[in-house]
Each structure stands twice: as C-alpha cells, then as structure tokens.
Amino acid sequence: MRVVVVGATGNTGTALLRALHAEPRVTSVLGMARRLPDRNAEPYRYAEWAPVDLSAEGGSADGAEDVVDQLTEHFRGADAVVHLAWLVQPNRERDLLRRTNVEGTRRVAEAVARAGVPHLVVASSMGAYSPVADDGPRREDWSTGGVPTSHYSVDKAAQERVLDELEAEHPEIAVARLRPALIFQADAAQSVVRYFLGPLVPTQLLRHGRLPALPLPAGLRLQAVHADDVADAYRRVVVERARGAFNVAADDVLRGADLARIVGHGRLVEVPPAVVRAALAAAYDGRVVRADPGWLDMAMAVPVLDTSRIKAVLGWAPRRTAAQAVEDLLDGMAAGQGASSAPLRPASPRPAGASVLPLRARGELRIPETMDRYLFGLYLSEHLTASTAGLERLERMTRAYRDTPFHAELAEVTEQLRGERELYRDLLDRLEVPRRRYRQVAAWAGEKAGRLKLNGRVAEQSPMTMVFEPEMMRAAVLAKIGGWQTLREHADEIGLDPAQLDELIAQAHQQIDVLARFHAYARERAFRV
C-alpha cells in the first residue's frame, strides 16, 4: 500500500509514521507538512516528503486552486490519504484557523476525489460532538454540532459537514473519521506548552511534589489516549479500508482526584467552573496563557466516548491507560522532551542528558593531554556561540519567508541547526568544558541588534535583506564545516564517531545548497522596481 499523510509532523502524525513503518502491508509513505522535519531523524526518515500549505488564500499566486492541484498530483496512485493537519495557533486569528482547518479539509477532500484515491481517513475529534450534561457514554451516532463557544469545536463540527458532503457526492470513496479523546505522548509535551500554556506558565511545577495542591474545575472528567494507541487505530483503519466514524479513547475516565494523584501529591482543590473560566479569560486577555476560555467550555461539555465500535469492527484495544498517557506527557514537560519536527521541537535549553541529535561516541569522551584543554574548550565554546546566532537568524528567516517556495526547506534546515546546537551543548557537557553562556547570550542579542541597520526601510523589511541573509548564513555554514572538520581530525583522540562527523559535514553541504538556491531566487527579485 501507498499512504499519504497530510500533517505528518505533529503529535499524531509522528506516532503514525512509526506505526506505518512497522506495518508490512504499507510499503510507501509520503509525508506532507507546511514545515518539513529533519528527514534524517526518526521516524521522519521512513517517509518521502513534500511541502504543502493548506492555508493559501484563493486569488493569490498560491491560491486555493493551486493547492488542490498540488495535492492532487501528490495523491495520485495512493491507496489511502490520512488527513491530520490542523492549526491550533495563532488562536486569535480566527480567519486563518478557519481557512486552514475547514477549507483545508475541503481542499484535501477535493484532491482525493480528483486523484481517484479510494480511501480518505480524517482526524476529527471528540470536540466535534454536541454538549451533554451527564456522564453517559455516547456512541458515534451522537450529534456533531460542536460546542458553540469553542472555535476548535465549531470548526471540527464544520469539518464533519465537509466529510458528509464528500460522502454524498462520491459514494465510491470510503471515508473514515476518527474522533479521539485528548492525545498525549512525551514527545508532544512542548507543543502542549507552546499551544496552550505559553512561556509565562511555570511548567516545572508539574514535576512530582512541586504543587501544594492541584486546582481544577469542579466536575471535570477527562478522557485521554496515548498517541501510539491512536496511531494503531489509524493503521487499522487504513489497512482494512474501514469507513464511518470511530471513537478512540483509553478505557479509564479521569477525574480531579485521579489527576491530583498523577501529579504526585494527591491534594485536589475543586473550583467552581465559572470562577475558573473568569480566571482563564483574564489570563488569556492579558496574554499570560494561550488557551482561550472556549477550550474549558469544550472540556466541560463534551460527552464520554463509547469505544465499543472500533473494538468490535477493527479489534483495536488501548495498550496504555489514560493515566499512563497523562504521566507520559507530564514526564515530557518536566524533561523538555520533543522530536525533530517544528511542531514537536523540544524545549530550549536542553535538559541534562538529552539531545535532539544524539552524540555518538566511542567510549568515554575526553580531551587528551596532548591537546591544550583551555584553547580547545574555547574553540568549542565559540562554535556553540556561532550556532546560537545562526539558529536565531534562520528561525527568523523561516518565519519571514513562509510565502516563498523555500519555506519548507528553510524550516527543515532550521530543525537541523537546532539539533546541531544541542550536539555542541552535549559535547561540551560531556567533556566538562564550560559553555561560557554569556557568549551565547551576547550572540543572540547581537544577532537581534544586527537587524537594526539602515537599509532604507524602517517600518518594514527591505527586499535587500532577502539577498543579504542567505549570504551571511552561507558564510556561517562554511565556518561550521570547518568546525566539524577539526573534530573529525581529532575524533579518535577525543572518542567521537568519525562517521557521524562525516554525516554532519555532508549535511552542511546540503544546507549550503538550499541557501544558494534561495539566494538565486532572492537576487533575481530583490532589486526590481
């Protein structure tokens, strides 16, 4: 089977790539995403990749029809398309969310029909269901009218109507929609922090024993499922070409006391939901948190899922409890865990002992007595400083040039640079060399200040910047190659794996190729009137 996964770099998509790789009936996978991952990292290396931005506005150069045409070409010959892409932030840009999520689903559905794909599998949600006032489990025939005060729920309900239309117009296409509970895994921890909490919320307090009590809205009950179990559900739907709706959740339903025990202290403080909502609204309006009150409304109103259908039809069963899924998520938050994709990128700074790009060593790392420890340590620290500045610049470039054909490749290089910086951090720590953090802070600040130059534009970016930045980055990558070559020269003495350094040198040359092609694109356009 050949399977196309749209939105393959997020929480569910990453887990699904692992599941499809382990499925012998699936022999080819194409991953599609707005920002491509590090394609050398697990599990992204198991797929082919193509960029797509479902949010392109109609009438623009990259308008709606162009997106459908692009999708159609990529879908041709596929046995199934799994549509997982969903934009959660920016929460305040309602038109963008609707265009990406609802109209994006419509574009995927139209492309599936045009390409003659026989099976479309879509990520719906328990949030699509209409509100309930009790704890009775609901099967898949419960109304999907959504919770009116939750934009996520309203859009998930609208997505369901898009699928209804596709089924009516194309009965030859098997359409499946999965409605999972909250999906958790350790690798998704930082995406949860970024999408819902924000940088001002001290997530370190979620570690065992740090909170004196856990305040929660009275009456809250929560269903969750581990991402690997959801991925197994998608895998079964795909290989069996199943159609219809499927609820997906672990068997246990968690309440406030259960969550308090999971956090580690067991003391629960139940707060009236109206009070919690008012506090959340104030925090959201003050930009302290990123989740608006609609998320709380949905959490309090959605039904408990009856999962008997997917168990009976597909033989699915959860391998982890909801409690274990929540524990995995909290462990990931405490450790800053993530994966090598933009949505799941780990926290920075890196927790001790973790690395985005694992450092391969031959035995214990050391600086031999034949080398000047101070000078070599200073050399490594300077390369860490340079990597900090380079990552900051490339992150900005990726944001600034999202509307160019190079956005996906720039995003991929950004993730590679993030991993390389973590490798340097790991190397310095294991060699017991001081990082000289003040240098990294200065490099970060210097890169910011370097943008404040007189280029003829004060309130907006000059077109010249698009030419100048890849020139600067190419020089930085060339210098980085010199660093890898120096480490390669002394690999045996230090205890490093020479093959990994060869891989890093080759990857850097590929990065230069991306920057060179982007520079050619920029210089052809920048100075035209």
C-alpha positions in Angstrom: 0.0 0.0 0.0 1.0 3.6 -0.6 -0.3 6.0 2.1 -0.1 9.8 2.0 -0.2 11.5 5.4 -1.1 15.2 5.4 0.1 16.8 8.6 2.7 14.1 9.3 5.0 16.1 11.6 2.6 16.7 14.6 1.6 14.7 17.6 -0.5 12.1 15.9 1.4 12.2 12.6 4.8 11.4 14.2 3.2 8.4 16.0 1.5 7.3 12.8 4.8 7.3 10.9 6.1 4.8 13.5 3.1 2.6 13.2 3.1 2.6 9.4 6.8 1.8 9.3 6.1 -1.3 11.4 3.1 -2.4 9.1 4.4 -4.8 6.4 1.4 -4.1 4.2 2.4 -0.4 3.9 5.3 -0.2 1.6 5.4 3.5 0.7 4.6 6.6 2.8 4.5 10.3 1.6 4.5 12.8 4.4 3.2 16.3 3.7 3.5 19.3 6.0 3.9 23.1 5.9 7.3 22.9 7.7 9.3 19.8 6.8 11.1 17.9 9.6 14.7 16.7 9.9 14.4 13.9 7.3 17.4 12.1 8.7 15.7 11.7 12.1 13.4 9.0 13.5 10.7 8.4 12.5 10.7 11.0 9.7 13.4 9.2 7.7 10.9 6.4 6.9 8.8 8.6 4.6 9.2 10.7 1.4 8.3 14.3 1.9 6.6 17.2 0.1 5.7 20.6 1.4 2.1 21.9 1.4 0.4 25.0 2.9 -3.4 24.4 3.2 -4.0 28.0 4.3 -3.2 29.7 1.0 -5.8 32.2 0.1 -7.9 32.0 -3.1 -6.9 34.5 -5.6 -3.3 34.7 -4.6 -0.4 33.3 -6.6 -0.5 30.2 -4.3 -4.3 30.3 -4.2 -6.9 27.6 -3.4 -7.0 26.1 -6.8 -3.2 25.8 -6.9 -3.2 24.0 -3.5 -5.8 21.5 -4.8 -3.8 20.9 -7.9 -0.7 20.4 -5.9 -2.4 17.9 -3.6 -4.0 16.1 -6.5 -0.6 15.4 -8.0 0.8 14.1 -4.8 -2.3 11.9 -4.1 -2.2 10.1 -7.5 -1.6 6.4 -7.0 -2.2 6.4 -3.3 -4.3 3.7 -1.7 -5.2 6.0 1.2 -4.9 9.6 2.3 -4.8 10.3 6.0 -5.6 14.0 6.8 -4.2 15.1 10.2 -3.3 18.7 9.6 -4.9 21.1 12.0 -3.8 24.6 13.0 -4.2 25.4 16.7 -2.4 28.7 16.9 -2.4 31.7 16.4 -5.6 31.4 18.5 -6.6 35.0 17.8 -6.5 34.8 14.0 -9.9 33.3 13.5 -10.0 33.6 9.7 -6.6 31.9 9.3 -7.7 29.0 11.6 -11.0 28.5 9.7 -9.2 28.7 6.3 -6.6 26.2 7.3 -8.7 23.7 9.1 -12.1 23.7 7.5 -11.3 24.9 4.0 -8.0 23.0 4.2 -10.1 19.8 4.7 -12.3 20.7 1.8 -9.2 21.1 -0.4 -7.9 17.7 0.7 -11.3 16.1 0.0 -11.5 17.6 -3.4 -8.0 16.5 -4.3 -8.8 12.9 -3.1 -11.7 12.9 -5.5 -9.8 14.3 -8.4 -6.9 11.9 -7.9 -9.1 8.8 -7.6 -7.9 7.8 -4.1 -10.3 5.1 -2.8 -9.9 5.9 0.9 -9.8 9.1 2.9 -9.2 9.0 6.7 -9.6 12.2 8.6 -8.8 13.3 12.1 -12.0 14.6 13.7 -12.2 14.9 17.4 -14.4 14.3 20.5 -14.7 18.0 20.3 -17.0 17.8 17.3 -19.8 16.3 19.5 -22.7 18.4 20.8 -22.7 19.2 24.5 -24.0 16.8 27.2 -25.0 17.3 30.8 -24.2 13.8 32.1 -21.5 11.2 32.1 -23.3 8.6 30.0 -21.1 7.2 27.2 -22.1 8.3 23.7 -21.6 6.2 20.5 -20.7 7.6 17.1 -24.3 8.4 16.3 -24.4 11.3 18.8 -24.9 14.7 17.2 -21.8 16.5 15.9 -23.0 20.1 16.4 -20.0 21.2 18.4 -19.7 23.4 21.5 -20.7 26.9 20.3 -18.3 28.9 22.5 -15.2 26.9 21.4 -13.7 27.8 18.0 -12.0 24.4 17.9 -15.2 22.6 18.4 -17.1 24.7 15.9 -14.5 24.1 13.3 -14.4 20.4 14.0 -18.2 20.2 13.5 -17.8 22.2 10.3 -15.1 19.7 9.2 -17.7 16.9 9.7 -20.1 18.6 7.3 -17.3 18.7 4.7 -16.9 15.0 5.0 -20.7 14.5 4.8 -20.7 16.4 1.5 -17.9 14.3 0.2 -19.7 11.0 1.1 -22.9 12.3 -0.6 -21.1 13.4 -3.8 -18.6 10.5 -4.0 -20.1 7.3 -2.5 -17.3 5.3 -4.2 -14.8 6.9 -1.7 -14.5 5.2 1.6 -14.5 8.0 4.2 -13.4 7.3 7.8 -13.3 9.9 10.6 -11.6 9.2 13.9 -12.9 11.1 17.0 -10.2 10.6 19.6 -10.0 11.9 23.1 -7.1 14.0 24.2 -3.9 12.6 22.6 -0.8 12.6 24.8 2.8 11.4 24.5 6.1 12.7 25.9 7.3 14.0 22.5 4.2 16.2 22.3 4.9 17.9 25.7 6.4 21.1 24.5 3.8 21.6 21.8 1.2 21.4 24.5 3.1 24.0 26.5 3.5 26.3 23.4 0.0 26.0 22.1 -2.0 26.2 25.3 0.1 27.5 28.2 2.8 29.8 26.9 6.2 30.8 28.2 5.0 32.5 31.3 3.4 29.4 32.8 6.0 27.6 35.1 5.5 24.1 33.9 8.4 22.9 36.1 5.8 23.0 38.9 4.1 20.0 37.3 7.0 17.8 38.4 6.2 15.4 41.3 5.6 17.1 44.6 6.1 20.7 43.4 2.5 21.8 43.7 1.0 22.1 47.2 -2.4 21.4 45.6 -4.0 21.0 42.2 -6.8 23.4 41.5 -9.3 22.1 38.9 -12.9 23.0 37.9 -15.4 21.0 39.8 -17.0 18.2 37.8 -14.2 17.9 35.3 -13.8 14.4 33.8 -11.1 13.7 31.2 -10.6 11.1 28.6 -7.2 10.6 27.1 -5.4 8.2 24.8 -1.7 7.7 24.1 -0.5 8.8 20.7 0.8 5.3 19.9 -2.6 3.8 20.6 -4.3 6.4 18.3 -1.7 5.7 15.6 -2.6 2.0 15.9 -6.2 2.9 15.4 -5.3 4.9 12.2 -3.2 2.0 11.0 -6.1 -0.5 11.4 -8.5 1.8 9.6 -6.1 2.3 6.7 -5.1 -1.4 6.1 -8.8 -2.5 6.5 -10.1 0.3 4.3 -12.7 1.0 7.1 -15.3 3.6 6.7 -17.5 5.6 9.1 -16.8 7.2 12.4 -14.8 5.7 15.2 -14.4 7.0 18.8 -10.9 6.4 20.2 -10.1 6.6 23.9 -8.5 4.6 26.7 -10.9 2.8 29.0 -10.4 4.8 32.2 -12.1 8.2 32.7 -10.0 10.5 34.9 -11.5 12.9 37.4 -9.9 15.6 39.5 -8.7 13.3 42.2 -7.1 11.0 39.7 -5.2 13.9 38.1 -4.0 15.1 41.5 -2.6 11.6 42.3 -0.8 11.6 38.9 0.8 14.9 39.6 2.1 13.3 42.8 0.6 14.9 45.9 -3.0 13.8 45.8 -4.5 17.1 47.1 -7.3 18.4 44.9 -8.9 21.9 45.2 -12.2 21.9 43.3 -13.1 25.4 42.0 -16.5 26.4 40.5 -16.2 26.3 36.7 -17.4 29.8 36.4 -14.6 31.1 38.6 -12.1 29.1 36.5 -13.5 30.4 33.3 -13.3 34.0 34.5 -9.7 33.5 35.6 -8.8 31.9 32.3 -10.4 34.7 30.4 -8.4 37.3 32.3 -5.2 35.3 31.8 -5.9 35.0 28.1 -6.8 38.7 27.7 -3.6 39.5 29.5 -1.7 37.2 27.2 -0.4 35.1 30.1 -1.8 31.9 28.6 -2.5 31.0 25.0 -5.7 29.0 25.6 -9.0 30.9 25.4 -12.0 30.1 27.6 -13.6 28.1 24.8 -11.2 25.3 25.5 -12.5 25.0 29.0 -16.1 25.2 27.8 -15.4 22.2 25.5 -13.7 20.2 28.2 -16.7 20.6 30.5 -19.3 19.9 27.8 -18.1 17.0 25.6 -19.5 13.6 26.1 -17.8 10.5 27.5 -16.8 8.4 24.5 -18.1 4.9 23.9 -15.3 3.0 22.1 -17.1 -0.3 21.5 -17.4 0.1 17.7 -13.7 0.3 16.9 -13.0 -2.6 19.3 -15.7 -4.7 17.6 -15.0 -3.7 14.0 -11.2 -3.5 14.0 -10.1 -5.4 17.1 -8.5 -2.2 18.5 -7.6 -2.0 22.2 -5.6 0.6 24.0 -2.3 -0.6 25.4 -1.9 2.2 27.8 -4.4 3.8 30.2 -5.4 7.4 30.2 -3.5 7.9 33.4 -0.3 6.5 31.8 -0.8 8.8 28.8 -1.0 11.8 31.1 2.0 10.6 33.1 4.0 10.3 29.9 3.0 13.9 28.9 4.0 15.3 32.3 7.3 13.5 32.2 8.0 15.0 28.8 7.1 18.5 30.1 9.5 18.1 33.0 12.3 16.9 30.8 11.7 19.3 27.9 11.2 16.4 25.5 10.3 16.7 21.9 11.1 15.4 18.4 12.9 16.7 15.3 9.9 18.5 13.7 8.8 22.1 14.1 5.5 21.3 15.9 7.2 18.9 18.4 10.5 20.7 18.8 11.9 20.2 22.3 12.3 22.9 24.9 15.4 25.0 24.9 17.6 24.9 26.8 18.1 21.1 26.7 17.6 19.1 29.8 20.6 17.3 31.1 21.4 14.1 29.3 19.0 14.7 26.3 20.0 15.7 22.8 18.0 16.3 19.7 20.8 14.9 17.6 22.3 12.2 19.7 26.1 12.4 20.0 27.7 9.1 19.1 30.9 8.4 21.0 33.4 5.5 21.2 33.7 5.0 24.9 34.3 7.9 27.3 34.8 11.3 25.7 37.9 13.1 26.8 40.4 15.9 25.8 43.7 14.1 25.7 46.8 15.5 27.5 48.4 16.2 24.1 45.9 18.9 23.4 45.6 22.4 25.1 42.5 21.9 27.1 41.8 25.6 27.5 42.2 26.5 23.8 40.3 23.6 22.6 37.4 24.2 25.0 37.4 27.9 24.0 37.2 26.8 20.3 34.2 24.5 21.0 32.5 27.3 23.0 32.9 29.7 20.1 31.3 27.2 17.7 28.4 26.9 20.2 28.1 30.6 20.3 28.1 30.7 16.5 25.4 28.0 16.3 23.2 30.0 18.7 23.4 33.1 16.5 22.9 31.1 13.3 19.9 29.4 14.6 18.3 32.7 15.7 18.8 34.1 12.2 17.5 31.1 10.4 14.4 30.9 12.7 13.7 34.5 11.7 14.2 33.7 8.0 11.9 30.8 8.2 9.1 33.0 9.7 9.8 35.9 7.3 9.8 33.8 4.1 6.9 31.5 4.7 5.2 32.7 1.5 8.2 31.7 -0.7 8.7 28.3 -2.4 11.7 27.7 0.0 9.8 27.9 3.3 9.7 24.2 3.8 13.4 23.7 3.1 14.3 26.6 5.4 12.2 25.1 8.1 14.0 21.8 7.7 17.4 23.4 7.9 16.3 25.3 11.0 15.5 22.0 12.7 18.9 20.6 11.6 20.7 23.6 13.1 18.7 23.2 16.3 19.9 19.6 16.6 23.5 20.6 15.8 23.4 23.2 18.6 22.2 20.6 21.0 25.1 18.3 19.9 27.6 21.0 20.8 26.0 21.5 24.1 26.1 17.8 24.8 29.7 17.6 23.7 30.8 20.5 26.0 29.0 19.0 28.9 30.5 15.6 28.4 34.0 17.0 28.0 33.3 19.1 31.1 34.1 22.3 29.2 32.4 25.5 30.4 29.8 26.7 27.8 30.5 30.4 28.6 26.8 31.2 28.4 27.4 34.9 28.4 28.8 34.5 24.9 25.7 32.7 23.7 23.5 35.5 25.2 25.7 38.1 23.5 25.5 36.3 20.2 21.7 36.1 20.5 21.5 39.8 21.4 24.0 40.7 18.7 22.0 38.9 16.0 18.9 40.8 17.1 20.7 44.1 17.1 22.3 43.4 13.7 18.9 43.7 12.1 18.7 47.4 13.2 20.7 48.6 10.2 20.0 51.4 7.8 18.7 49.7 4.7 16.2 52.3 3.5 13.3 50.7 5.4 12.3 51.5 8.9 8.8 50.0 9.4 9.3 47.0 7.1 11.9 44.6 5.9 13.9 45.7 2.9 13.9 43.4 -0.2 17.7 43.6 0.1 17.5 41.6 3.3 16.3 38.6 1.4 19.6 38.6 -0.6 21.9 39.5 2.3 20.7 36.9 4.8 21.4 33.8 2.8 24.9 35.3 2.1 25.5 35.6 5.8 24.2 32.2 6.5 26.3 30.5 3.8 29.4 32.0 5.4 28.3 30.8 8.8 27.7 27.2 7.5 31.1 27.2 5.8 32.6 28.1 9.2 30.6 25.3 10.7 32.0 22.8 8.3 35.5 23.9 9.4 34.4 23.0 13.0 33.2 19.6 12.0 36.4 19.0 10.0 38.5 19.9 13.1 36.6 17.5 15.3 36.9 14.9 12.5 40.7 15.4 12.6 40.8 14.6 16.3 37.9 12.2 16.5 39.9 9.2 17.6 41.8 11.1 20.3 38.5 12.6 21.7 36.4 9.4 21.4 34.0 10.8 18.8 32.5 8.7 16.0 34.2 9.9 12.7 31.2 8.6 10.6 28.8 10.9 12.4 31.1 13.9 11.7 31.2 12.9 8.0 27.4 12.9 8.1 27.4 16.3 9.6 29.8 17.7 7.0 27.6 16.2 4.2 24.5 17.7 5.8 26.2 21.1 6.0 27.0 21.0 2.3 23.3 20.2 1.6 22.4 23.3 3.8 24.7 25.4 1.6 22.9 24.1 -1.5 19.5 25.2 0.0 20.9 28.6 0.8 22.4 29.0 -2.6 19.2 28.2 -4.4 17.3 30.6 -2.1 19.9 33.3 -2.8 19.4 32.8 -6.5 15.6 33.2 -6.0 16.1 36.3 -3.9 18.7 38.1 -6.1 16.5 37.7 -9.2 13.7 39.6 -7.4 15.1 41.9 -4.8 16.1 44.9 -6.8 13.3 45.1 -9.4 11.1 48.1 -9.3 
